[in-house]
Amino acid sequence: MGYKEFIIEGRNAVMEAFRAGKTIDKLYVLDGCQDGPVISIKREARKGDTLIKYVSKERLDQLSETGKHQGVIACVAAYEYASVEDILEKARQKGEPPFVFLLDNIEDPHNLGAIIRTANLAGAHGVIIPKNRAVGLTAAVARTSAGALNYTPVAKVTNLSKTIEELKKEGLWFACADMGGTRMYDLDLKGPIGLVIGNEGEGVGRLVKEKCDFIASIPMKGDIDSLNASVAAGVLAFEIVRQRG
């Protein structure tokens, strides 16, 4: 895990965290546990859009520090999430066309931290991540972002494709980073834009990719076929910065 300081375990402690309105990214529950208190905790988790994972007792024992997890362990976000509206508002306040990063399937906390840092340095107004199959704002992400999390809002959404559709209504265009697209230098990347980045292995998911207006690729001369996700995000983001100039 590596983000131990953000684990809450035990039924009362977890329930209190939900009631206090803490942002809980993931809830680990003992598979098959049907006790009343655990059912109440799961109900709270569903209200708050928390991802619930059903795991074995061995897995819970592994994650536990106190050995008193009572069948539930919650992973709390190190930082509060913003809303997509907060990100658009930030662009309005600055009098700039919105520039947003959307990340699909980024599972490595160091990559997420580095991308948030890049977003901050490129002047993006915020970063949007999906709820599932992605890392949340853990302590490791916060460390890698080198303070950028204090300035760059990150929103977490249930459905990335749907968020793209909603943002299109706000006038944003979407460029998806992928091999075999149009060279980034040949695209018009000015105006309100969303830059969509996937992970190294699978890239951007098909449903999200289909919603994008164009595929932007980075011309490469080397012998390896793909850049690390955070490096690719940096290269494309600064081409956007150059064009917005």
C-alpha positions as MATLAB code, in Angstrom:
seq = 'MGYKEFIIEGRNAVMEAFRAGKTIDKLYVLDGCQDGPVISIKREARKGDTLIKYVSKERLDQLSETGKHQGVIACVAAYEYASVEDILEKARQKGEPPFVFLLDNIEDPHNLGAIIRTANLAGAHGVIIPKNRAVGLTAAVARTSAGALNYTPVAKVTNLSKTIEELKKEGLWFACADMGGTRMYDLDLKGPIGLVIGNEGEGVGRLVKEKCDFIASIPMKGDIDSLNASVAAGVLAFEIVRQRG';
ca = [
       0.000    0.000    0.000;
       2.573    2.578    1.047;
      -0.101    5.083    2.113;
      -0.558    3.640    5.588;
      -1.225    6.958    7.266;
      -4.513    7.206    5.414;
      -6.034    3.924    6.499;
      -8.956    3.801    8.927;
      -9.925    0.439   10.395;
     -12.594   -0.923   12.692;
     -16.350   -0.526   12.388;
     -16.833    2.535   14.606;
     -13.847    4.425   13.213;
     -14.905    3.803    9.603;
     -18.525    4.774   10.282;
     -17.383    7.983   11.997;
     -15.189    8.847    9.004;
     -18.187    8.536    6.671;
     -20.380   10.578    8.999;
     -17.714   13.276    9.268;
     -17.856   13.612    5.476;
     -14.288   12.435    4.832;
     -13.575   11.492    1.211;
     -13.125    7.730    1.231;
     -11.694    6.327   -1.982;
     -11.970    2.643   -1.237;
     -13.651    0.460    1.314;
     -12.330   -3.058    1.875;
     -14.992   -5.354    3.341;
     -14.686   -8.951    4.460;
     -16.313  -11.016    1.728;
     -19.615  -12.541    2.827;
     -19.898  -10.465    6.012;
     -23.575   -9.658    6.667;
     -23.439   -8.067   10.128;
     -25.730   -5.072   10.755;
     -22.922   -2.521   11.349;
     -21.097   -3.645    8.191;
     -24.293   -3.346    6.139;
     -24.753    0.229    7.484;
     -21.166    1.088    6.513;
     -21.729   -0.259    2.987;
     -24.870    1.874    2.703;
     -22.852    4.999    3.632;
     -20.181    4.014    1.106;
     -22.741    3.784   -1.709;
     -24.096    7.229   -0.856;
     -20.643    8.728   -1.214;
     -19.680    6.912   -4.429;
     -16.920    4.987   -2.639;
     -15.502    1.957   -4.429;
     -16.251   -1.190   -2.377;
     -13.874   -4.151   -2.616;
     -14.808   -7.519   -1.113;
     -11.683   -9.301    0.088;
     -10.554  -12.283    2.144;
      -9.640  -12.119    5.812;
      -5.990  -12.676    4.813;
      -6.040   -9.566    2.615;
      -7.579   -7.480    5.417;
      -4.992   -8.776    7.882;
      -2.272   -7.736    5.418;
      -3.651   -4.203    5.097;
      -4.328   -3.826    8.806;
      -1.898   -2.104   11.157;
      -3.764   -2.645   14.403;
      -5.003   -6.174   13.782;
      -8.458   -4.931   14.884;
     -10.112   -4.226   11.552;
     -13.374   -6.091   12.396;
     -13.889   -6.828    8.708;
     -13.682   -3.235    7.389;
     -10.818   -0.990    6.295;
     -11.281    2.388    4.593;
      -8.692    4.254    2.504;
      -9.121    7.983    2.956;
      -8.116   10.518    0.319;
      -5.120   12.583    1.353;
      -6.735   15.637   -0.229;
     -10.286   16.754   -0.825;
     -11.603   16.419   -4.348;
     -12.903   19.388   -6.299;
     -15.932   19.286   -8.601;
     -15.759   19.662  -12.380;
     -17.609   22.963  -11.893;
     -14.799   24.182   -9.574;
     -12.309   23.561  -12.396;
     -14.380   25.523  -14.941;
     -14.819   28.303  -12.384;
     -11.035   28.523  -11.992;
     -10.691   29.100  -15.749;
     -13.410   31.782  -15.596;
     -11.702   33.585  -12.736;
      -8.469   33.674  -14.722;
     -10.283   34.805  -17.862;
      -8.798   31.878  -19.817;
     -10.362   29.223  -22.052;
     -10.577   26.030  -19.952;
      -7.620   23.628  -20.169;
      -8.276   20.332  -18.416;
      -6.446   17.001  -18.109;
      -8.607   13.843  -18.125;
      -6.888   10.649  -17.032;
      -8.147    7.200  -17.940;
      -6.795    4.115  -16.119;
      -3.804    5.742  -14.425;
      -3.080    3.204  -11.699;
       0.432    4.192  -10.641;
       0.453    6.847   -7.882;
       3.803    8.222   -9.078;
       2.439    8.739  -12.578;
      -0.672   10.452  -11.226;
       1.416   12.720   -8.982;
       3.746   13.618  -11.843;
       0.818   14.376  -14.170;
      -0.813   16.663  -11.582;
       2.517   18.461  -11.270;
       2.732   18.802  -15.065;
      -0.858   20.089  -15.208;
       0.060   22.739  -12.664;
       3.208   23.826  -14.532;
       1.380   23.939  -17.876;
      -1.281   26.223  -16.394;
      -4.112   23.675  -16.693;
      -7.152   24.536  -14.590;
      -7.627   21.049  -13.203;
      -7.405   17.291  -13.564;
     -10.316   14.840  -13.838;
      -9.943   11.197  -12.831;
     -12.429    8.310  -12.921;
     -13.683    6.601   -9.789;
     -12.895    3.056  -10.923;
      -9.711    1.410  -12.180;
      -7.579    4.346  -11.157;
      -5.554    5.521   -8.198;
      -7.067    8.261   -5.992;
      -5.380   11.134   -4.153;
      -3.238    9.071   -1.809;
      -0.240   10.226    0.205;
       2.131    8.806   -2.429;
       0.395   10.889   -5.112;
       0.619   13.986   -2.920;
       4.360   13.477   -2.394;
       5.078   12.988   -6.104;
       3.017   16.039   -7.045;
       5.518   18.128   -5.048;
       2.904   20.511   -3.690;
       0.908   20.864   -6.934;
      -2.119   19.275   -5.243;
      -2.432   22.425   -3.154;
      -3.034   24.501   -6.293;
      -4.434   22.219   -8.982;
      -7.980   20.955   -8.342;
      -8.623   17.270   -8.989;
     -12.184   16.066   -9.595;
     -13.274   12.448   -9.438;
     -16.149   11.362  -11.685;
     -18.151    8.152  -12.038;
     -18.130    8.138  -15.824;
     -15.401    9.801  -17.902;
     -17.285    9.500  -21.234;
     -20.320   11.224  -19.778;
     -18.136   13.983  -18.298;
     -16.596   14.565  -21.742;
     -20.098   14.919  -23.248;
     -21.058   17.443  -20.560;
     -17.869   19.437  -21.101;
     -18.441   19.496  -24.846;
     -21.622   21.453  -24.099;
     -19.359   23.978  -22.330;
     -17.415   24.350  -25.583;
     -14.416   22.115  -24.864;
     -12.678   20.056  -27.563;
     -10.945   16.802  -26.637;
      -7.570   15.555  -27.761;
      -6.710   11.980  -26.915;
      -3.025   11.065  -26.672;
      -2.412    7.924  -28.693;
      -0.043    6.365  -31.193;
      -1.059    6.513  -34.817;
      -3.020    9.742  -34.516;
      -2.332   13.102  -36.153;
       1.023   14.677  -35.289;
       0.389   17.123  -32.471;
       2.059   19.929  -34.466;
      -0.565   19.544  -37.201;
      -3.536   19.967  -34.856;
      -5.174   23.179  -33.722;
      -4.974   22.844  -29.936;
      -5.981   26.383  -29.037;
      -9.192   27.372  -27.261;
     -11.033   25.375  -24.588;
      -9.411   21.936  -24.509;
      -9.359   18.647  -22.659;
      -6.230   16.501  -22.917;
      -7.040   12.813  -22.436;
      -4.223   10.526  -21.265;
      -4.351    6.754  -20.706;
      -1.908    4.376  -19.070;
       1.121    2.951  -20.876;
      -0.254   -0.543  -21.247;
      -3.768   -0.106  -22.561;
      -3.843    3.573  -23.431;
      -7.218    5.300  -23.335;
     -10.289    3.035  -23.106;
     -12.317    2.609  -26.300;
     -15.499    4.313  -25.024;
     -13.580    7.379  -23.889;
     -11.502    7.485  -27.079;
     -14.638    7.460  -29.256;
     -15.843   10.617  -27.512;
     -12.647   12.532  -28.352;
     -12.553   14.994  -31.242;
      -9.072   14.073  -32.351;
      -6.177   11.736  -31.641;
      -2.894   13.535  -31.011;
       0.351   11.658  -31.348;
       3.883   12.603  -30.432;
       6.360   12.178  -33.289;
       9.069    9.824  -32.029;
      12.413    8.825  -33.473;
      13.525    6.130  -31.025;
      13.328    2.378  -31.041;
      10.846    1.962  -28.223;
       7.212    2.467  -28.978;
       5.723    4.404  -26.107;
       6.481    7.092  -23.589;
       5.678    6.894  -19.903;
       2.172    8.342  -19.363;
       3.399   11.312  -17.341;
       6.092   12.164  -19.921;
       3.567   11.939  -22.774;
       1.222   14.198  -20.798;
       4.061   16.710  -20.398;
       5.043   16.748  -24.071;
       1.459   17.239  -25.268;
       0.586   19.742  -22.548;
       3.466   22.005  -23.521;
       2.529   21.830  -27.206;
      -0.914   23.069  -26.071;
       0.810   25.804  -24.005;
       2.906   26.820  -27.056;
      -0.163   27.072  -29.284;
      -2.242   28.914  -26.696;
       0.803   31.223  -26.313;
];
